[in-house]
Amino acid sequence: MPIHERSDARLRTRRCPCRGGGKLAKLVTPVNRALGKLRRTCRLRHAVLARPLTLPRLQQQEFVRALVISTDAIDPAQRGKLRALEGMGCAVALAVPADWPPDGPKVEFGSDGGIKVAPIEVRGGEDPASLRWRGGGLGRFLTEFRPDIVQVEGEPWWPVTTRAVRLAEKLKIPAVLAASCSVSVPLGFAERLRRNRSIKSARGFIGINRLAVDLLLRERPGVPHAVIPLHGVSVPVLGRPRATRTSFDIGFIGRLVPERGLDLLIRATARLRGDWSLTVVGTGPEQQELEALAEKVGIGSRVRWLGGMPRHWLESVWPKLDCVVLPARTTQRWVEPVGQALLDAMAQGLPVIGTESGVLPEIIGDAGIVVGEDDPDVLGLALERLQTMPDEQARLGAAGRRRVMAEYVDDAIARKTLAFWRNTLT
């Protein structure tokens, strides 16, 4: 018999102390069985925890773990919605660009009022649409936090949107797109490709207005969707302090460009009688032409040009106004997407007048006056109505303030967002 065969035979005939009997065998066999059962249990628990959130799990827990990816929220003042979600019991993490914009404040990894903030390295210019986020950093944070849902606040053709949605899809985590674009824009081949991939992989759509949602639903009309603003409005406790005066003071707040329609407001105010004035807050390329127009129609001495100013400086302007007007006009590539000036005015208890451009009718509802676009005569009649009816001013101002508190504060937006997340997960 060859040497190697004799060696194998001796090994086969040698009695293992753990098999076939003996005290050690009686002890080891139950231990092996217990260890095997424990390993099987651990593998099963790992498989259950790694699966995406299902209805039984959602019903058992009272909160949602959510990761929000945003460039706007790099400013702590824009995190009111996230703080409200955290106050409702949600575990919220926020991914923002690190060291962007170049001259902006540096974001540190840590906690902001319970929100886990993670700066992700990016490269690109000052335009958020051109930023390319490091997939490794975003992927690691996504894997470590392991959220129930991911919300990407950006347009579907942005590189970060496509990257985040695909990472979430690999981990079997549902992703929601929260977009702001309210009108079709021309896109290049790569942008169209990214847009199609993002929309195809998303589990839900959020738009800041109805137009934004409709653009997303063109490709996938059956996807869960909702109209929810991304950021809330700050409402003062007591509203606008009223000054005692007899004049009627009209306010315009916005960039001086043709789309904002200040020229329409100047022509409309020219038909007013009595003691009135127009206060313009903002600057832009059309300022010289607008000043010349005011002189031409004979109201140059009634217009105050305050120039551009930060939003917190408006606290000194609100008490001097009786109404705020935003006569925006729609163009082929632009509609009014947010109407921030009207929301701020409504929060102050001021009556507002807006046109039918973009989101303005949605914002105003029955708490203000909506007029047609490019119609200075109708706009003038609406101003006369407010000028001659102080009770109507008070009624619309109170209605607008109630509408903002019910629909557009951080708490209301957080509740809508959480309800949409739960609906998407089920």
C-alpha positions as CSV (number, residue, x, y, z in Angstrom):
1,M,0.0,0.0,0.0
2,P,1.4,3.4,-0.9
3,I,2.5,5.6,1.9
4,H,-0.1,8.3,1.4
5,E,-2.9,5.6,1.3
6,R,-1.7,4.1,4.6
7,S,-1.7,7.6,6.2
8,D,-5.3,8.2,5.0
9,A,-6.4,4.9,6.4
10,R,-4.9,5.6,9.8
11,L,-6.7,8.9,9.8
12,R,-10.0,7.3,8.9
13,T,-9.7,4.6,11.6
14,R,-8.5,7.0,14.3
15,R,-11.4,7.7,16.7
16,C,-12.3,11.4,17.1
17,P,-13.0,12.2,20.7
18,C,-15.9,14.3,19.7
19,R,-17.7,11.7,17.7
20,G,-19.0,8.3,18.5
21,G,-19.3,8.6,22.3
22,G,-17.3,9.7,25.2
23,K,-17.9,12.5,27.8
24,L,-16.5,15.2,25.5
25,A,-18.7,14.2,22.6
26,K,-21.8,14.4,24.9
27,L,-20.8,17.9,25.9
28,V,-19.7,19.3,22.5
29,T,-22.7,18.0,20.4
30,P,-25.4,20.1,22.3
31,V,-23.0,23.2,22.1
32,N,-22.6,22.8,18.4
33,R,-26.4,22.5,17.9
34,A,-26.9,25.7,20.0
35,L,-24.3,27.6,18.1
36,G,-25.8,26.6,14.8
37,K,-29.3,27.6,15.9
38,L,-27.9,31.0,17.1
39,R,-26.1,31.6,13.7
40,R,-29.3,30.8,11.8
41,T,-31.3,33.2,14.0
42,C,-28.7,36.0,13.4
43,R,-28.8,35.5,9.7
44,L,-32.6,35.6,9.7
45,R,-32.7,38.8,11.8
46,H,-30.1,40.5,9.5
47,A,-32.2,39.6,6.5
48,V,-35.3,41.1,8.0
49,L,-33.5,44.3,9.1
50,A,-32.0,44.7,5.6
51,R,-35.3,44.5,3.8
52,P,-37.1,47.8,2.9
53,L,-39.8,49.2,5.1
54,T,-43.1,47.3,4.8
55,L,-46.6,48.0,6.1
56,P,-46.3,45.9,9.3
57,R,-43.0,47.6,10.3
58,L,-44.5,51.0,9.6
59,Q,-47.5,50.3,11.7
60,Q,-45.4,49.1,14.6
61,Q,-43.2,52.3,14.8
62,E,-44.4,55.8,15.4
63,F,-41.6,57.6,13.5
64,V,-39.9,57.6,10.1
65,R,-36.1,57.7,9.5
66,A,-35.6,60.1,6.7
67,L,-32.5,61.4,4.8
68,V,-32.9,64.8,3.1
69,I,-30.4,65.8,0.5
70,S,-30.5,69.6,-0.1
71,T,-28.4,72.5,-1.2
72,D,-30.8,75.1,0.3
73,A,-30.6,73.6,3.8
74,I,-26.9,74.5,3.9
75,D,-28.3,77.7,5.5
76,P,-29.5,76.8,9.1
77,A,-32.4,79.3,8.6
78,Q,-33.8,76.9,5.9
79,R,-34.1,73.9,8.3
80,G,-37.3,74.8,10.0
81,K,-39.3,72.0,8.3
82,L,-36.6,69.5,9.3
83,R,-36.7,70.7,12.9
84,A,-40.5,70.4,13.0
85,L,-40.2,66.8,11.6
86,E,-37.7,66.0,14.3
87,G,-40.1,67.4,16.9
88,M,-42.8,65.1,15.6
89,G,-40.6,62.0,16.4
90,C,-38.9,61.5,13.1
91,A,-35.2,60.7,12.9
92,V,-33.9,63.2,10.3
93,A,-30.5,63.3,8.7
94,L,-29.4,66.0,6.3
95,A,-26.7,65.8,3.6
96,V,-25.5,69.2,2.3
97,P,-22.5,70.2,0.2
98,A,-19.2,70.7,2.1
99,D,-17.3,74.0,1.5
100,W,-19.9,75.3,-0.9
101,P,-20.4,78.0,-2.0
102,P,-16.7,78.8,-1.9
103,D,-17.3,82.1,0.0
104,G,-20.0,80.6,2.3
105,P,-19.8,79.3,5.9
106,K,-18.2,76.0,6.5
107,V,-20.6,73.2,7.5
108,E,-19.4,70.8,10.2
109,F,-20.5,67.2,10.7
110,G,-22.7,67.1,13.8
111,S,-26.2,67.7,15.1
112,D,-28.4,70.7,14.7
113,G,-31.3,70.5,17.1
114,G,-31.5,66.7,16.7
115,I,-30.9,66.8,12.9
116,K,-27.8,64.8,12.0
117,V,-25.9,67.0,9.5
118,A,-23.3,65.5,7.1
119,P,-21.3,67.7,4.7
120,I,-20.5,65.8,1.5
121,E,-17.6,66.8,-0.7
122,V,-18.6,68.3,-4.0
123,R,-17.0,69.8,-7.1
124,G,-18.4,72.3,-9.5
125,G,-19.3,76.0,-9.7
126,E,-21.7,78.2,-7.8
127,D,-24.7,76.8,-9.7
128,P,-26.2,73.9,-7.6
129,A,-27.3,72.3,-10.9
130,S,-23.6,71.8,-11.8
131,L,-22.5,70.3,-8.5
132,R,-21.2,66.7,-8.6
133,W,-21.4,65.1,-5.2
134,R,-18.9,62.4,-4.2
135,G,-20.7,59.2,-4.5
136,G,-18.5,57.5,-2.0
137,G,-19.3,60.0,0.8
138,L,-23.0,60.0,0.0
139,G,-23.1,56.3,-0.2
140,R,-21.4,55.7,3.1
141,F,-23.6,58.2,4.9
142,L,-26.7,56.5,3.3
143,T,-25.5,53.1,4.4
144,E,-24.6,54.1,7.9
145,F,-27.8,56.0,8.6
146,R,-30.0,53.5,6.8
147,P,-33.1,55.6,6.4
148,D,-36.6,54.4,5.7
149,I,-36.9,57.0,2.9
150,V,-34.7,59.5,1.0
151,Q,-35.9,62.9,-0.2
152,V,-33.8,64.7,-2.8
153,E,-34.6,68.4,-3.0
154,G,-33.5,69.4,-6.5
155,E,-34.4,69.1,-10.1
156,P,-34.4,65.6,-11.6
157,W,-31.7,66.4,-14.1
158,W,-29.2,67.5,-11.5
159,P,-26.3,65.0,-11.0
160,V,-26.9,64.7,-7.3
161,T,-30.5,63.7,-7.9
162,T,-29.6,60.8,-10.2
163,R,-26.8,59.6,-8.0
164,A,-28.8,59.7,-4.8
165,V,-31.8,58.0,-6.4
166,R,-29.7,55.2,-7.8
167,L,-27.8,54.7,-4.5
168,A,-31.2,54.4,-2.7
169,E,-32.4,52.0,-5.3
170,K,-29.4,49.7,-4.8
171,L,-30.2,49.6,-1.0
172,K,-33.9,49.1,-1.7
173,I,-34.8,52.4,0.0
174,P,-37.6,54.4,-1.6
175,A,-36.6,57.8,-2.9
176,V,-38.8,60.9,-3.3
177,L,-38.0,63.8,-5.8
178,A,-38.9,67.3,-4.5
179,A,-38.6,69.6,-7.5
180,S,-39.2,73.4,-8.0
181,C,-39.0,73.9,-11.8
182,S,-42.5,75.0,-12.9
183,V,-42.0,75.3,-16.7
184,S,-40.3,73.2,-19.3
185,V,-36.7,74.1,-20.0
186,P,-34.4,73.0,-22.8
187,L,-32.0,70.3,-21.7
188,G,-29.0,68.7,-23.2
189,F,-28.6,65.0,-24.0
190,A,-26.9,64.2,-20.7
191,E,-29.5,66.2,-18.7
192,R,-32.4,64.5,-20.4
193,L,-30.8,61.1,-19.7
194,R,-30.4,62.0,-16.0
195,R,-33.9,63.3,-15.8
196,N,-35.4,60.1,-17.2
197,R,-33.3,57.9,-14.9
198,S,-34.4,59.9,-11.8
199,I,-38.0,60.0,-12.7
200,K,-38.0,56.3,-13.6
201,S,-36.5,55.2,-10.2
202,A,-38.4,57.6,-7.9
203,R,-41.2,56.3,-5.7
204,G,-42.9,59.6,-5.2
205,F,-43.0,63.2,-6.5
206,I,-43.2,66.5,-4.5
207,G,-43.6,69.8,-6.3
208,I,-43.6,73.3,-4.8
209,N,-46.7,74.0,-6.9
210,R,-49.2,72.2,-9.2
211,L,-47.2,73.1,-12.3
212,A,-44.0,71.5,-10.9
213,V,-45.9,68.3,-10.1
214,D,-47.5,68.1,-13.5
215,L,-44.1,68.3,-15.2
216,L,-43.0,65.3,-13.2
217,L,-46.2,63.3,-13.8
218,R,-45.8,63.6,-17.6
219,E,-43.5,60.6,-17.6
220,R,-45.1,58.5,-14.8
221,P,-48.7,59.6,-14.2
222,G,-49.4,56.9,-11.6
223,V,-46.7,57.8,-9.1
224,P,-47.8,59.1,-5.6
225,H,-47.4,62.9,-5.6
226,A,-48.2,66.0,-3.6
227,V,-47.9,69.8,-3.7
228,I,-45.8,70.8,-0.7
229,P,-43.6,73.9,-0.4
230,L,-40.0,73.1,0.6
231,H,-39.6,76.0,3.1
232,G,-42.0,77.6,5.5
233,V,-42.9,81.2,6.2
234,S,-42.1,83.0,9.5
235,V,-45.3,84.5,10.9
236,P,-44.9,87.2,13.6
237,V,-46.9,86.7,16.7
238,L,-48.9,90.0,16.6
239,G,-48.8,90.6,12.9
240,R,-48.1,94.0,11.3
241,P,-48.3,97.0,13.7
242,R,-50.7,99.4,12.2
243,A,-49.7,103.1,11.8
244,T,-52.3,105.8,12.0
245,R,-52.4,107.6,8.6
246,T,-54.8,108.6,6.0
247,S,-52.8,107.8,2.8
248,F,-53.1,104.5,0.9
249,D,-49.6,103.0,0.6
250,I,-48.9,100.3,-2.0
251,G,-45.9,98.0,-1.9
252,F,-44.0,96.1,-4.6
253,I,-41.2,93.7,-3.6
254,G,-39.1,91.9,-6.2
255,R,-36.4,92.1,-8.8
256,L,-36.9,94.8,-11.4
257,V,-37.2,92.7,-14.6
258,P,-40.0,92.5,-17.1
259,E,-41.4,89.2,-15.7
260,R,-42.2,90.9,-12.4
261,G,-44.5,93.4,-14.1
262,L,-43.7,96.5,-12.2
263,D,-44.5,98.5,-15.4
264,L,-48.1,97.2,-15.2
265,L,-48.4,98.4,-11.6
266,I,-47.1,101.9,-12.5
267,R,-49.6,102.2,-15.2
268,A,-52.4,100.9,-13.0
269,T,-51.6,103.3,-10.1
270,A,-51.8,106.3,-12.5
271,R,-55.6,106.0,-12.5
272,L,-55.8,106.3,-8.6
273,R,-57.1,109.5,-7.0
274,G,-56.5,110.9,-3.5
275,D,-53.5,110.5,-1.2
276,W,-51.5,107.4,-2.2
277,S,-47.9,106.3,-2.7
278,L,-46.0,103.4,-4.2
279,T,-43.0,101.8,-2.4
280,V,-40.6,99.7,-4.5
281,V,-38.2,97.3,-2.8
282,G,-35.7,95.7,-5.2
283,T,-33.3,96.5,-7.9
284,G,-32.6,95.2,-11.4
285,P,-31.7,96.0,-15.0
286,E,-35.0,97.7,-15.7
287,Q,-34.8,100.3,-13.0
288,Q,-33.9,103.3,-15.2
289,E,-36.7,102.5,-17.7
290,L,-39.2,102.1,-14.8
291,E,-38.2,105.4,-13.3
292,A,-38.6,107.1,-16.6
293,L,-42.1,105.4,-17.0
294,A,-43.2,106.7,-13.6
295,E,-42.2,110.3,-14.7
296,K,-43.9,109.9,-18.0
297,V,-47.3,108.9,-16.5
298,G,-47.0,111.7,-13.9
299,I,-46.5,109.7,-10.7
300,G,-42.7,110.1,-10.3
301,S,-43.1,112.1,-7.0
302,R,-45.3,109.4,-5.5
303,V,-42.9,106.5,-6.0
304,R,-40.2,105.7,-3.4
305,W,-37.3,103.5,-4.7
306,L,-35.7,101.8,-1.7
307,G,-33.4,99.5,-3.7
308,G,-32.5,95.9,-2.7
309,M,-32.5,94.9,0.9
310,P,-32.3,91.6,2.9
311,R,-35.6,90.1,4.0
312,H,-35.0,90.9,7.7
313,W,-34.8,94.6,6.8
314,L,-38.4,94.5,5.6
315,E,-39.5,94.6,9.2
316,S,-39.2,98.4,9.0
317,V,-41.2,98.5,5.7
318,W,-44.2,96.4,6.5
319,P,-45.8,98.9,9.0
320,K,-45.8,101.6,6.2
321,L,-47.8,99.5,3.7
322,D,-51.5,99.0,3.2
323,C,-51.2,96.3,0.5
324,V,-48.7,94.4,-1.6
325,V,-49.0,93.8,-5.3
326,L,-47.1,91.2,-7.5
327,P,-48.3,91.7,-11.1
328,A,-46.1,88.9,-12.6
329,R,-46.4,88.0,-16.2
330,T,-45.8,84.5,-17.7
331,T,-43.2,84.1,-20.5
332,Q,-42.3,81.1,-22.6
333,R,-39.6,80.0,-20.2
334,W,-40.8,81.6,-16.9
335,V,-43.7,81.6,-14.5
336,E,-43.9,82.8,-10.9
337,P,-42.7,79.7,-9.0
338,V,-42.9,80.7,-5.3
339,G,-44.5,84.1,-4.7
340,Q,-42.4,84.7,-1.6
341,A,-43.2,88.4,-1.4
342,L,-46.9,87.7,-1.2
343,L,-46.5,85.0,1.4
344,D,-44.4,87.3,3.6
345,A,-47.0,90.1,3.2
346,M,-49.9,87.7,4.0
347,A,-48.0,86.6,7.1
348,Q,-47.9,90.2,8.2
349,G,-51.7,90.6,7.8
350,L,-51.5,92.7,4.6
351,P,-54.0,92.3,1.8
352,V,-52.4,91.2,-1.5
353,I,-53.1,91.4,-5.2
354,G,-51.6,89.0,-7.7
355,T,-52.0,87.9,-11.3
356,E,-52.8,84.5,-12.7
357,S,-49.1,83.7,-13.3
358,G,-47.7,80.4,-12.0
359,V,-48.3,79.7,-8.3
360,L,-49.9,83.0,-7.4
361,P,-53.6,81.8,-7.7
362,E,-52.7,78.8,-5.5
363,I,-51.1,81.0,-2.8
364,I,-53.8,83.6,-2.7
365,G,-56.9,81.5,-3.0
366,D,-59.8,83.4,-1.5
367,A,-57.6,85.4,0.8
368,G,-56.7,88.1,-1.7
369,I,-57.4,89.4,-5.1
370,V,-56.4,87.7,-8.4
371,V,-56.4,89.6,-11.7
372,G,-55.5,88.7,-15.2
373,E,-52.0,89.2,-16.6
374,D,-51.0,92.2,-18.6
375,D,-54.2,94.2,-17.8
376,P,-53.4,97.4,-16.0
377,D,-57.0,98.6,-16.1
378,V,-58.3,95.6,-14.1
379,L,-55.4,95.9,-11.7
380,G,-56.2,99.6,-11.2
381,L,-59.8,98.7,-10.3
382,A,-58.6,96.2,-7.7
383,L,-56.4,98.9,-6.2
384,E,-59.4,101.3,-6.1
385,R,-61.4,98.7,-4.3
386,L,-58.9,98.4,-1.5
387,Q,-58.2,102.1,-1.4
388,T,-61.9,103.0,-0.9
389,M,-62.8,100.0,1.4
390,P,-60.8,99.9,4.6
391,D,-63.0,97.0,5.9
392,E,-62.1,95.0,2.9
393,Q,-58.4,95.6,3.6
394,A,-58.8,94.3,7.1
395,R,-60.9,91.3,6.0
396,L,-58.4,90.1,3.3
397,G,-55.4,90.8,5.5
398,A,-56.8,88.6,8.3
399,A,-57.8,85.9,5.8
400,G,-54.3,85.9,4.3
401,R,-52.7,85.6,7.7
402,R,-54.9,82.6,8.6
403,R,-54.1,80.9,5.3
404,V,-50.4,81.2,5.8
405,M,-50.6,79.8,9.3
406,A,-52.7,76.9,8.1
407,E,-50.7,76.0,4.9
408,Y,-47.3,77.6,4.7
409,V,-45.6,77.6,8.2
410,D,-42.9,75.0,8.9
411,D,-45.2,72.9,11.1
412,A,-47.8,72.6,8.4
413,I,-45.3,71.8,5.8
414,A,-43.7,69.1,8.0
415,R,-47.1,67.5,8.7
416,K,-47.8,67.3,5.0
417,T,-44.3,65.9,4.3
418,L,-44.6,63.2,6.9
419,A,-48.1,62.2,5.7
420,F,-46.7,61.9,2.2
421,W,-43.7,59.8,3.3
422,R,-46.0,57.4,5.2
423,N,-48.3,57.2,2.2
424,T,-45.3,56.5,-0.1
425,L,-43.9,53.8,2.2
426,T,-47.2,51.9,2.4
